[in-house]
């Protein structure tokens, strides 16, 4: 099993503790020392107050935050979990991802999804109903740009005639692309475009809000992983990675030793279900206690 630490870049109410250059670096370094394989960040550029009042969150810009984490680490991967691709121009996004991959020594994992907050799409002046089609189009264009070769393509609204993007990403043909979402369409995007899948625990009562199917048990997760990997094999694709947030762990929860010990006992069950990575969200009231919790997680879960 490999482990991802969610950086607390969403804790905008405690900026002195978590939203400084030193804070991002300290947490990323602690994760690397504890044995985490990646650090991750979330993405909500301009969320609605109503959604925030119901438990939603804000966050630092994902590429900026990960660049600060990259500058003070040497080994951990840098995961966007997730960057909402149809919020952005795909070629500018490709440029940002390639830049981070080059400067980090080839450590980027590009985690993306179509998004579900209709209000945020509206605030950004973007269509909502065609977000899936725009995501697919963006990925086609980004993969062409990442080759570092001259590109010519007419894919409205993009008209590209002999354009070249350099430097290309250090990882070739491109950084791994992972998709978030529980739906079969998300899994089909993994098979068509990507190398990894990031489903999430989802109570049935929340499925309508997040517009992705419920996922409530390890058995349910195992069945979907089997569906994904069977489809990838049939399509002649490599076995996709699966990255999952453990059941019962939320971004708003402060880590505690009891939950760490419980997770350590469940790791084998997640492995049997086909999970390769466990993504652990961490929060806290202050940086020092968070750093101690990361160290304890390394001892109680990763080392075991």
ZATISE-760061 format. One record per residue (C-alpha): x, y, z. Coordinates in Angstrom, 1 decimal, always signed. Layout:
// ZATISE-760061
xx  yy  zz
X  Y  Z
...
//
This chain:
// ZATISE-760061
xx  yy  zz
+0.0  +0.0  +0.0
+1.1  +3.6  -0.8
-0.1  +6.7  +1.1
-1.1  +10.2  +0.1
-1.3  +13.0  +2.6
-3.8  +15.8  +1.9
-2.1  +19.1  +2.7
-4.2  +21.4  +4.8
-4.3  +24.2  +2.2
-8.1  +24.3  +2.7
-7.7  +25.7  +6.2
-8.1  +29.3  +5.2
-9.4  +30.3  +8.7
-6.0  +29.5  +10.1
-3.7  +31.2  +7.7
-0.8  +31.8  +10.0
-0.7  +28.1  +10.9
-1.3  +26.5  +7.5
-1.2  +29.0  +4.6
+2.4  +30.3  +4.6
+5.3  +29.1  +2.5
+6.9  +27.6  +5.6
+3.7  +25.9  +6.6
+3.2  +24.1  +3.3
+6.9  +23.1  +3.3
+6.9  +21.9  +6.9
+3.8  +19.6  +6.3
+5.2  +18.3  +3.0
+8.6  +17.6  +4.6
+6.9  +15.8  +7.5
+4.9  +13.7  +5.1
+8.0  +12.7  +3.2
+9.9  +11.9  +6.4
+7.0  +9.8  +7.7
+7.0  +7.6  +4.6
+4.1  +9.1  +2.6
+4.4  +8.5  -1.1
+2.6  +11.7  -2.2
+1.1  +14.9  -1.0
-2.1  +16.3  -2.5
-4.2  +19.5  -2.7
-7.8  +20.3  -3.6
-9.3  +22.9  -5.9
-12.2  +25.3  -5.5
-11.3  +28.7  -7.0
-14.5  +30.6  -6.3
-17.1  +28.6  -4.3
-20.6  +29.8  -3.3
-21.2  +30.9  +0.2
-24.2  +28.5  +0.5
-22.0  +25.5  -0.3
-19.4  +26.7  +2.1
-21.9  +27.0  +4.9
-22.9  +23.3  +4.3
-19.4  +22.0  +4.8
-17.7  +23.0  +1.6
-14.2  +24.5  +1.6
-11.8  +26.9  -0.1
-8.1  +26.3  -0.8
-4.9  +27.7  -2.2
-4.4  +27.4  -5.9
-3.4  +23.8  -6.4
-0.4  +24.4  -8.8
+1.0  +27.2  -6.6
+0.6  +25.2  -3.4
+2.3  +22.1  -4.9
+5.2  +24.2  -6.2
+6.0  +25.3  -2.7
+5.8  +21.6  -1.5
+8.0  +20.5  -4.4
+10.7  +23.1  -3.6
+11.3  +21.7  -0.1
+11.0  +17.9  -0.8
+12.8  +15.5  -3.0
+10.8  +12.2  -3.2
+7.1  +12.6  -2.6
+4.8  +12.8  -5.6
+2.6  +15.9  -6.2
-1.0  +15.1  -6.7
-3.9  +17.4  -7.6
-6.9  +15.7  -5.9
-8.6  +17.0  -7.8
-8.1  +19.9  -10.3
-11.4  +20.6  -12.1
-10.3  +20.6  -15.7
-13.3  +22.2  -17.4
-12.8  +25.3  -15.2
-9.6  +26.1  -17.1
-8.1  +26.6  -20.5
-6.5  +23.2  -21.4
-3.4  +24.6  -23.0
-2.6  +26.9  -20.1
-3.3  +24.0  -17.7
-0.9  +21.7  -19.8
+1.7  +24.4  -19.5
+1.4  +24.7  -15.7
+1.5  +20.9  -15.2
+4.5  +20.5  -17.5
+6.3  +23.4  -15.6
+5.7  +21.8  -12.2
+6.8  +18.4  -13.5
+10.1  +19.8  -14.9
+10.9  +21.8  -11.8
+10.0  +18.9  -9.4
+12.1  +16.4  -11.2
+9.1  +14.5  -12.7
+6.9  +14.1  -9.6
+3.5  +15.3  -10.8
+0.4  +13.1  -10.8
-2.4  +15.0  -12.6
-5.6  +14.2  -10.7
-8.6  +15.7  -12.4
-12.4  +15.5  -12.6
-15.3  +17.1  -14.4
-16.6  +19.0  -11.3
-20.1  +19.1  -9.8
-20.7  +22.6  -8.4
-23.1  +24.3  -10.9
-22.8  +27.6  -9.0
-19.0  +27.7  -9.4
-19.2  +27.0  -13.1
-21.7  +29.9  -13.4
-19.5  +32.2  -11.4
-16.6  +31.4  -13.7
-18.7  +32.1  -16.7
-18.6  +28.5  -18.0
-21.2  +26.1  -19.2
-22.2  +23.2  -16.9
-24.0  +20.6  -19.0
-21.2  +20.1  -21.5
-18.4  +19.9  -18.9
-17.8  +16.2  -19.7
-17.3  +16.8  -23.4
-15.0  +19.8  -22.6
-13.0  +17.6  -20.3
-12.5  +15.0  -23.0
-11.5  +17.7  -25.5
-9.1  +19.2  -23.0
-7.3  +16.0  -22.4
-6.9  +15.3  -26.1
-5.3  +18.8  -26.6
-3.1  +18.5  -23.5
-1.7  +15.2  -24.6
-0.8  +16.7  -28.0
+0.8  +19.7  -26.3
+2.8  +17.6  -23.9
+4.6  +15.8  -26.8
+6.8  +18.9  -27.2
+6.3  +18.6  -31.0
+4.5  +20.9  -33.4
+0.7  +20.6  -33.1
-1.9  +21.3  -35.8
-5.5  +20.6  -34.9
-8.9  +22.2  -35.5
-11.0  +21.4  -32.5
-13.4  +24.4  -32.0
-13.1  +26.7  -30.2
-9.4  +25.8  -30.5
-7.6  +26.4  -33.8
-4.0  +25.3  -33.6
-1.7  +25.6  -36.6
+1.9  +24.6  -36.0
+2.2  +25.5  -32.4
+4.7  +23.9  -30.0
+4.8  +23.8  -26.2
+8.2  +23.5  -24.5
+9.5  +22.3  -22.1
+7.6  +19.1  -22.3
+6.9  +17.3  -19.1
+9.9  +15.4  -17.7
+7.7  +12.3  -17.4
+6.9  +10.9  -20.9
+4.6  +10.6  -22.6
+3.1  +12.7  -19.8
+2.5  +12.7  -16.0
+0.1  +10.0  -14.9
-3.5  +11.1  -15.3
-5.9  +10.1  -12.5
-9.7  +10.7  -12.5
-12.0  +11.4  -9.6
-15.6  +10.3  -9.4
-17.6  +7.1  -8.7
-19.5  +6.8  -11.9
-18.9  +4.4  -14.8
-18.2  +7.4  -17.0
-15.3  +8.4  -14.7
-14.0  +4.8  -15.0
-14.3  +4.9  -18.8
-12.3  +8.1  -18.8
-9.6  +6.3  -16.9
-9.6  +3.5  -19.5
-9.6  +6.0  -22.4
-7.2  +8.7  -21.2
-5.7  +7.8  -17.8
-3.6  +5.7  -15.5
-5.5  +5.9  -12.2
-8.9  +6.2  -10.6
-9.8  +8.2  -7.4
-13.3  +7.1  -6.2
-14.5  +8.5  -2.9
-16.7  +7.3  +0.0
-20.2  +8.5  -0.8
-23.3  +8.1  +1.4
-26.4  +7.6  -0.7
-28.0  +10.7  +0.7
-25.1  +12.8  -0.6
-25.1  +11.4  -4.1
-27.5  +13.9  -5.5
-25.4  +16.9  -4.2
-22.1  +15.6  -5.6
-23.6  +14.1  -8.7
-21.7  +10.9  -8.4
-23.0  +7.5  -7.3
-23.0  +6.3  -3.7
-20.1  +4.2  -2.5
-20.6  +2.9  +1.0
-18.8  -0.4  +1.5
-15.5  -2.1  +0.8
-17.4  -4.8  -1.1
-19.0  -2.1  -3.3
-15.5  -0.6  -3.9
-14.1  -4.0  -4.8
-16.8  -4.6  -7.4
-16.1  -1.3  -9.1
-12.4  -1.9  -9.1
-13.0  -5.2  -10.8
-15.2  -3.5  -13.4
-12.5  -0.9  -14.1
-9.6  -3.3  -14.4
-11.6  -5.7  -16.6
-12.5  -2.9  -18.9
-8.8  -1.7  -19.0
-7.6  -5.2  -19.8
-10.2  -5.6  -22.6
-9.1  -2.3  -24.1
-5.4  -3.4  -24.0
-4.5  -0.8  -21.4
-2.2  -1.2  -18.4
-3.6  -1.9  -15.0
-4.8  +1.4  -13.5
-3.9  +2.5  -10.0
-6.7  +3.0  -7.5
-6.5  +5.8  -4.9
-9.2  +5.9  -2.2
-10.0  +8.0  +0.9
-10.6  +5.5  +3.7
-14.2  +5.1  +4.9
-14.8  +7.3  +8.0
-12.1  +9.8  +7.3
-13.1  +13.4  +6.3
-11.2  +16.6  +5.6
-12.8  +18.3  +8.6
-11.8  +15.6  +11.1
-8.7  +16.1  +13.3
-6.5  +13.0  +13.2
-6.4  +10.8  +16.3
-4.5  +7.8  +17.4
-7.5  +5.5  +17.6
-8.5  +6.2  +14.0
-4.9  +5.5  +12.9
-4.9  +2.1  +14.7
-8.2  +1.2  +13.1
-7.0  +2.1  +9.7
-3.8  +0.0  +10.2
-6.1  -3.0  +10.9
-8.1  -2.3  +7.7
-5.2  -1.9  +5.2
-5.3  -5.6  +4.2
-9.0  -5.3  +3.4
-8.3  -2.3  +1.1
-5.5  -4.2  -0.6
-7.8  -7.1  -1.2
-10.3  -4.8  -2.7
-7.7  -3.6  -5.2
-6.7  -0.3  -3.7
-3.1  +0.8  -4.3
-3.1  +4.1  -2.6
-4.9  +5.4  +0.5
-5.4  +9.1  +0.5
-5.5  +10.5  +4.1
-6.9  +14.0  +4.8
-5.3  +15.7  +7.7
-6.6  +18.8  +9.5
-5.8  +20.3  +12.9
-6.0  +23.4  +15.1
-2.2  +24.2  +14.8
+0.8  +23.2  +12.8
+2.8  +21.6  +15.6
+0.0  +19.1  +16.6
-0.5  +18.3  +12.9
+3.2  +17.5  +12.4
+3.1  +15.2  +15.4
+0.1  +13.5  +14.0
+1.8  +12.9  +10.7
+4.8  +11.3  +12.5
+2.4  +9.1  +14.5
+0.6  +8.0  +11.3
+4.0  +7.0  +9.9
+4.7  +4.9  +12.9
+1.3  +3.4  +13.5
+0.2  +2.8  +9.9
+2.9  +3.1  +7.3
+5.7  +1.4  +9.2
+3.3  -1.5  +10.1
//
